[in-house]
């Protein structure tokens, strides 16, 4: 994690050394910090982001430290070191700190020193910086300084000021604005002035928008020791049921598949096999945890890219495969489990170097925790990827093949047969324009009550595959799938249905939408689930495809 305070401290040290060298006073005491304080005070008193050349020359600092004859040299040196920047505005030369974040930090430090008592500091933030009048913020330009001051106070005193500041605001829009800005400031903070416990309390108390929360968690996902890294994201997502998680998370990441999106650009970089220098194993692990959660996406382009990225990273870090399987073992998300096993199989094929025993440990873990269970995970794709991991290990290590019973890893597997279910309707006139209606029209098969009124997915994907097996009641399969989507996966029109109707279009190719409905994701999950169970109890009647 980058510590901004430390970064700017190093810049001050560098500037102080270069200035003293430029004026021939190498042994003099440090004085640039005093220059910064007076510069900040002058700027705040004038209510501007910069000061004029005349104001700069008239600062008391020069006389106080006997530097009146060195003004121009010092100013030039501060510009050279990157502390100050000069430009022309309205035919007048003006000066400011080089970066807005630098100004925020230096200003916050000055305010903390000027108002060491808590109550005085709160009054300064509320009335001088934010200019709160009748419950509304009037000085929006100083909001970042106010937030930085709160962060610095928390670092020094292990106490947050935000509750007492926001209590002065009654305007709802201003409250929401300040909550959003404060939440985003967590990305600049470290474990020294932020805890995951405070973050969770902040979410419960102020209810920021879901997208703001997820923005911050993704921004911090790979930072070592940061309290909001991928571990916090994982804790938030893993406890959710699939439908709730898809409403909060999948709907969000589905919209992060554009070429201008920074997350997508990072995935692009890793997909090509590129890596950053000096990436620690923990950083790679944190990124992989966040990346695996991208597997929930019904945005096919994003999901495919995230899968390829996982392969590229895991092929250099095969020992992380088992850790990821353990970490995601309790996730009720077939889309995640499917692509995780897929990526691990790809990494096993492309692995660059493996310490002796790492591949064996992985293969035996998959054998024991996947295939030796009373019921083998009922998803046809997950089963195949898991089997291929072990088959590859056997191919590379034939001398160790006695460690597994190959009959346990090859189909058919143990599972419950599909039950006969009641025929139902899945929407009515009041819910005609709904997500369940879209699913139903897509899932209908060319049989029973919907003969000749089938959906493309139902007829050409679902029905065509299941009819390869003897004795399959395709109408019962349709109803079982619809009830599985609604009752087991938890699809509902109040949340996911509205999302699907709103984003019905997606990005189109000549075959399929690249950003499919979340309901379409549930159709694929139901299809792969049912194929696995039917294959365990029925005989294939055709082998022509």
N, C-alpha and C positions, 0 to 999 in steps of 0.2 A: 504494500500500500504506500502510495506517495504521501508523505507528510508535508503539506503545503507550508506550514509554519517553519519547518526545518529548511525547506527549500529557499524560502525568502530570507531566513537567517544567514544562510550561506551566501546569498547574493549581497546582503548588507556587508558581510565580512569582506567579500571580494571588492565591493565598491569602496569600502573604507581603506583598504590596503592600496588600491590604485590611486585614490585621491591623495592620500598622504605621500605616495611616491611621486605623483605629478607635481606637488608643491614643495617637495624636498623636506617633508617633515615626517619621515618614516617612524621616528620614535615617539611621536605625539600620541596622546590618548585617543581612543576612538571617539568620533564625534558625529558620524553620519546618522546614527539613531536619533540624535537631538535635532538634526536637520529635518529628518522625516517627520518628527512630532510637530515641529513648528509649521512645516508645509501642510500637514493634515489639518491642523487647527485653523490656519489661514483659509484653506479651501472650504472647510465646514462652515466657518463664520460668514463666508461670502455666499454660501449656498450654491456653489458651482463645482464642477468636476475638474476644473483646472484653475491656474492662476496666471496673471499676466507677467510679462517680463519685468515691468516696473515693480510689481508686487514682490517678485522673487528677489530682486536686488535690494528692496527695502526691508527684507526680513531682519529681525533683531539678531538672528543667529550669527551673522557675519561679524558684528561688533563684539558680541558676547565672547566669541572664541578667537578674536584677533585675526580674522581671515578676510578683512575688507579688501586687501590688495590681491587676494587670490580668487575673487568671486568668479570671474570668467573661466579661469582654469578649472575650478571645481565643478562648475555647471557643465562645462564641456566633458569633463571626465565622467560625471554621472550619466550623461547621455551615452557616452561610449560604453559604459559597463551595463547599460540596459535598465538602469533604475528610473531614469526620466526619459520622456519623449517630448519633443518640441514640434509645433506646427503652427501654421498661420490661420487665423480666424478673423474675419472682418478687418483685414489689413493690419492685424496685430499679432505678434508672436505670443503664444501661450504655452504653458508647461503643465504636464500631468505625469502621473506614474505610468509606466509603460503598459501595464495590463490592468484591466478593471478588477481582477481578482486581487492583484497586488494592492490596489487602492483600498479595497474592502478590508484586507487583512491589516494593513498599516493603520487604517482609520479605527478599526475595532480595538487594536492594541492601545491606541492613544486614548480612546474613550474608557477602556478598562482602567488605565492608569489614572485618568482624570477623576473617575468616579469609583473609587475602591469599595464603597459601601453599597450593599445590594439594593436598597431602596432608592438611593440616588441614581444608581445605574439604570434601574427600571424606569424612573422618571425621565432620564435622558433619552432612553430608547423610545418610550411611549410618546413623549411630547416634542422632543427636539428632532429625533431622527425620523420617526414615522409621522409626526405631526398629527396625532389622533385628535380629532375634534368631533364631538357629538357622535362618538362611536365609529367614525370613519377615518381611514387613512388619507392624509392629504399630501404626504411627501413620498411618493412611490420611488423616487430616484435613490433614496437611502435605505430601502428595504434590505438590500444585500448586506449593507454595513450592519444593520440591526441584527440580522441573522448571524453574521460572522461574530458579532460581539457576544451573542448567546452561546455560540459554540466555544468561544475562547473562555467564557466564564465557566462553562461546564467542564472544560479541561482543567482549569485551575482549582475549581471548588467541588467537582463531582456532583453538581446540582444543575438542573435545567431551569431556565427562566421563562420558557415559552408559555407555560400555563398562565403565569401572572401577567404576561404582556398581552396575550390574545384575549384575556378577560376584559380588557378595556375596549374591545371592538364589538360592536353590536350589529354592524352591517354584515349580512350573510355573505355577500360576494367578496368583501374584504377579508372576512374570516377564511373563506375557502382559498382565496388567493395566498394569504399568508401561510396557511397550512401546507399548500402545495409547494411554495417556495422553501419552507422550512424542511419539508420532507426531502426535496431534491438536494438540499445542503448536506444531507447525510453522506452523499457520495464523496464529499471532500473531507469528511471526518475520519478518524481512526479509532482503534480500540481504546485510545487514551481519553477520548471525550464522547464516546457513544457505546451503548450496550445493546445487545439484541433484546434484552428485557424491556428497555425503554422504548425501543422501536415497536414492539408488540403492544405496549400500553398506549403509545401514540396512535397506532392504528385503531385500537378499540375506542379510544376517547374521541378522536377527531374524524374518523371515517373518511379519509382521503379517497379520491377516485382509485378504482382498481388499476387503471392504466398508469397512474402516477406511481403507485406502489411497485408495479412490475417493472416500470422503467428503471427505478432505483435499484431493484434487486438484480436486474440484468447488468446494469452499469458496474455493480460491485461484485459480480459473481466470481471473478477469478482472482480477487485480491487476497493475498495471504493475510491471515489474522484479522481481516476486516469483519466486524460483527454482522454485516449484511451480505456475506459472500454466498456462494451456491448452497452452503449448508442450511442457511436460513430459508432460501427459496425451496429447498427440498422439504424442510420441515413443514412449510406452509402447504405445499402441494400434496405430499404423501398422505396427509390425514383426510383429504377430501375424497368423496365418492366421485366416480368418473363423470357423472353428469354435472355436478357442481364445479368440478375442476375444469371441465370443457367450457362452461359458461364464463368462468373467471379468467382462465389462462389460455385455452386453445383459441377462443375468439380473438384474444389479444395477439397471440403470435401469428395467427393466420394472416394478419395485416402487416407482418414484418418480413415479407419476402421480396421487397423491391430492391433494385440494384443500388438505390441511393441510401438504403438503410445501413447504418454502421454495423449492426449485428450480421446482416447478410454479407457485407463486405469482408468481415472477419471470417465467416464460414467459407467464402470464396477463396480466401488466402490459404486456409488450411486444406481445403479440398484439393488444391493443386499439389499438395505434398510439401508446401513451404512450412517452416517453423521459425519462431522467433529465437534469437540467441538467448542463452541463459534462462530458458524456461525451466522452472523447478518442477519436480514431479508433483508436488502438491498443487501448483498452479494448473498443470495439465489435468489433474484429477478434478479440481474445482470446475474447470471449463467443461470437462466431460459430463459431470453431473448436470450442469445447466443444459448442455447439448442433448443429453438423453431425454430431458423433459420436452425438447422440441419435437420428439417423436410423436407426441400427442396430436400434432397438427393435421388438419384435413387439407391444408395447403400442400399438395403433393410435391411441388418444386422445393419448398422449404424442408419438408420431411426427408426427401431423397438426398438433398444436399447435406443435411445434418447427419444422415446415415453414413455418407461417404467420408465426412469429416471424422466421425468416430472411428472408422476403419483406419484412416491415415494416422490418427493419433495413437490408437491402440496397437498398431503394428510395431511401434517403437516402445510400447509400454505394456506388453502382454500381461504382466502381473497385475495390472489394474482391472483386467477383465473379471476375475473372480470377485474383486472388491465391488465392482458395479453390480454384478449379479446378486450379491448379498444385500447391497444397499437397496435395490429395487425389487427384492423378492416378495414383498408384501403389497406391491402396487396393484390395484384392481384395474389395470389398464392394458388390455391385450395389444393395443397399438404400440405401447412402450416396450413390452416384453418381446413382441415379435421383432421389432427393429433392433433391440439390444442384442438378441441372439444372432440376428443377421449380421450386425456389425462385428460381433466377436468372431463369427465364422470367417468373415472377410479378413479380419486381422490375423487369424490363424493361417490363412493362405498366404498373406503378404508379409508376415512377420520378418523383421530384419535381423534380430538377434534375440535369443532367449536364453536366460540362465538355465542351467540344467535343472530339470524338474518342474519348471513353471508351467509348461504346456501339459505335462502329466497331471499336475495338481488341478489345473483347470478342467481337463477332460474327466477326471475322476469325480470332481465336484458336480459337474453336469450330470454324470451318470447316477450318482447317489441322490442328488436333490431334485432331479427332473424325472429320470426313468424308473427309479426304484420306489416311487410313490404309489400309494394305493390306486390313485387315479392319475393318469398322465395328462398334463395340462391340455385341455380340449381346444386346441387351435392348430389347424393343419400346417400352417407356416412355421409357427414356433417349434412344433415337433420336428419338422424337417431340418430347420437350422440347428437345433440341439443335436439331432442325430448326426448331421454332417460334421459337427465339431469333433465328435468322438470317432467317426469314420476316418477323418483326416489324421487324428492322433494315432489310430491303429495303423494307418498307411505309413506314417513316419516312424512308428515305434513297434514294429511287428513282434519284437521280442517280449513286449509287455502286454500283448493283447489278452493274455489269460486273466488280466485284472478285471475284465468286463465280460459279461455274458451278452454276446451280440444279439441274441434273440430278444433281449429286453429292450434294445434300442431300435428295433425295426418293427414296422407295423405288422399286424394290428396291435392296438394298445388297449389298456383297461379304461373303460368309460361306461357311463350309463346310456342306454339307448334313448332315442328321442321319444317322448311320450305323445300320446294322442291328446290334442287340446281342443277346447271349445271354439267353434267358429264365431267370430265376433266382428263388429264394425269398429273402425279406428278413428273416425271423425264423423261429425254430423253437420247439419246446415249452419250451426253457429260457429263451428270450427273449420269451415270449408277452406278458408285461406289460412292454413296453418302448417307447421312443420310436419305433423303427423300425416296430414293429407299428402304432402310432397313425398314422404317416405312410402306411404301406401300406394300411391300411383306409380312410384318407381319399382316397388317390390311385387306388384301383381303378376301372377303367372298365367300362362295361356291354358287354363283349366278351371273347372268348377264354376263358381259364380262370376268369375271375371274372364271367361273365355272370350278371346278376340278383343279384350280391353286391357291387355297386359302392359306392363312397363318394360322399358328396354333392359334395365338391370334384372328385373324379375324373369323375363323370358330368355334373354341371350347370355346372361351370366349365371344367375342362381339356378333356374330350371334346367338349363342345358347341362350344367355340371352335375347336379344331383340325380338326373335321370340316367346317368351312367351306371347307377347302382340298381340291383334287383330289388323289387318290392317297396320302392319309395313312394309314399303317398305325397305327391307334390303339393296338393292343396293343404294338407296338414302342415307340411313344411313352411308354406307361406304364412299360415296363422301362427305357428310356433315362432317364426322369425319376428313377426310383428309384435307378439306378446313379449318375446325376449328383449327386444329393443325398448319397449315401453316399461316393462315391469322389472326386468333384471338389470339392464343398463341404466334405466331411469330417465330415458328421454321424455321431456315434457314441453308443452307448447308455451308455458309461461316464460321460460328462459331460453332454452335452445331453439324452440320453434320460432320465436320472434327473431332471434339471431339469424336463423336460416332463411326466413322470409325476407329479411332486410338485405342479406348478402347472397341472394339467390343466384345472381349472375356469375360472378367469378371471372377469371381470365380464361378464355376459351382457346382450345386447339381444335384440330379437325376431329379428334377422338373424344377426349374428356376434358372437363374443366380442371385447370391446374389448382384452383382453390375450390374444393368441393364443399358441399354442405356438411355440417357436423352430423346431420342425420345420415348422410351418405357414408360417413365413417362408421356409423353404427350398423349400417347395412352390411358393410364389409366384415365387421367384427362378427355379426350374427352368422354370416355366410361361412367364414372360416371355422367358427365354432361348430356349426352344424355339420359341415363336411367332415370334420375330424370324428365326430360321434357316429355319423352314418357309415364312414369307412371302417370303423371298428366292428360294426355289426351287420354289414351288408356286403354282397359280392359284386365286384365290377362286372357288368355285362358287355362292355365295349372297351376296346383298347385302340380305337382308330385315331385318337388324337393324343 
